[in-house]
Amino acid sequence: MKLSLDNYIVDVLMRDLAEHEGRPSAFLVYLYLWRLTHGAEKLHTVSSYQEMAEGTGLSKSAVQSAVQLLKHRKLILITRKSRTSTPLYSVARPWLRRSKSS
């Protein structure tokens, strides 16, 4: 199976997260979640920090920090059924909204 990415992800987002934010881990987590959602033709996915750490090769703390940055940048949406449940992640593509209004 092939994984299809929006050009924006490689052309802009990669450099923005890795160079500007100094957080290549956030880019890896975004790609990981993209694969589990858009790559699998799903709207959202459930994934623990430990699962993301194992899937990306990052430490659990690096994943936690990356998730917080992605949430802050509105690149992912997080919902929970309860405070202690495993989060449900949706991967946002805010550049699509910007390009449509131009």
Secondary structure, DSSP 4 states (H G I P E B T S, - for coil): ------HHIIIIIHHIIIIIS--HHHHHHHHHHHHHTGGGT-S-EE--HHHHHHHHT--HHHHHHHHHHHHHTTSEEEE-SSTTSPPEEEE--HHHHHHHH-
